[in-house]
Amino acid sequence: MSINILMPALSPTMTEGKLARWLKKEGEAVAAGDVVAEIETDKATMEVEAVDEGIMGRILVPEGTEAIKVNAPIAILVAQGEAVPDAVTATPPAASGPEAPAAATTVAPPTTDHAAPRKSTEPSQGKGKRIFASPLARRIASQKGIDLSTLRGSGPNGRIVRRDVEEAARQPAPAPATAPAQPTTPPPAATPPIAADSAHHTVANSTMRKVIARRLSEAKSTIPHFYVEMDVELDALLALRSQLNAASPAEGAGAYKISVNDMLIKAAAVTLRRVPDVNVSFGDDVTVVYDDIDISMAVSIPDGLITPIVRQADLKSLGQISAETRDLIKRARAGKLKPQEFQGGTFSISNMGMMGVKAFSAIINPPQAAILAIAAGEARPVVRDGEIRAATVMTVTLSVDHRVVDGALAAQWVSVFRSVVENPLSLVV
């Protein structure tokens, strides 16, 4: 019996993707575990493995096709000697969206980790489009007879919340039409802003770039950002780093080379353990407080940015963090990360110190409530005991979601972080 290979949902936010490359051709044998295609998702270009075996009977979607909806058939797998069907077998109507069951597909869906954003359990509605709404918003909409599919959510990631329903209820009902609507001029096609008389060329935006633009726009427009900036002295931390690296074996399994970034990841994790109220996410009716401390680190890649995660960073040694970050960064830039390695996280770090940046503010990575921007360490004059001396100082800026992290709490967190960095023995004990 033939089996449809469907477009998989490779991340919780994925609704469509681009088929970058087929790795199996029509007529080739496919074994369970074989990589059959590369899919460009909203996060990265990822390999897709088969979970069934057979023969690649027909490829339905050619390489380079964009905007393929999740669960759309992309190929047909048949048994040895079986004729390839002329038409695609209908897929179950209940399968829709990134959380649909994986029946009738040969692609193994990834599992998300415990710290990933909580998934909605709301059913699909209308034309297969999932509607994200809080339970309270659904109840009010049902009582007032409001169709949720007509509303635009103002909550995190476009979620419909109570205020959206109540605002819709206050709007006057549209009057019945008494005459044919007058024709209106359709809006012009969207074109990029171009400076007049300037030579130019265009570059197609990748799926990742489009999603980055959408998510950052949503984050900046829906999350009330609040910023706390502080200068932190690095001399003690740099001295400890030199001692630790000098004690490392020259080679072998026990060899390590700890970076300043590794130590700052550990410092952030230790600080979150001491100030746990920043290790949270805002919900409409509840605040999610994470038990684990999973640090997302921003890594620049050719198509944009990805945030691989150091899980339970507060429980790991500097040597473990160093080995893990090097491996994650290498595979991130090669497009080889697994979904669970970049989905989730409870707190983010963006470090541009190696680029000489003096100070900057980062945009929060939802549903997290905070991100730490780390700038370059540089020699600056500081006053200590009434005397001016030189010290290596960096500026850090904590961006927080002001709905769930107040300014005083943000200031407390940055103060504790400075104390940890300036007294770094807590990173090794």
Buried (B, 14 or more C-beta within 10 A) or exposed (E): EBBBBBBBBBBBBBBBBBBBEBEBEEEEEBEEEBEBBBBBBBBBBBBBBBBBBBBBBBBBBEEEBBEBEBBBBBBBBBBEEEEBBEEBEEBEEEBBBBBBEBEBBBBBBBEBBEBBBEEBEBEBBEEBEBBBBBEEBBEBBEEEEBEBEEBEBBBBBBBBBBEBBBEBEEEEEEEEEEEEEEEEEEEEEEEEEEEEEEEEEEEEBBBBBBBBEEBBEBBEEBBEBBBBBBBBBBBBBBEBBEEBEEEBEEEEEEEBEBBBBBBBBBBBBBBBBBBBBBBBBBBBEEEBEBEBBBBBBBBBBEBBBBBBBBBBBBEBEBBBBBBBBBEBBEBBBEBEBBBBBBBBBBBBBBBBBEEEBEBBEBBBBBBBBBBBBBBBBBEEEBEEEEEEEEBBBBBBBBBBBBBBBEEEBBBBBBBBBBBBBBEBEBBEE
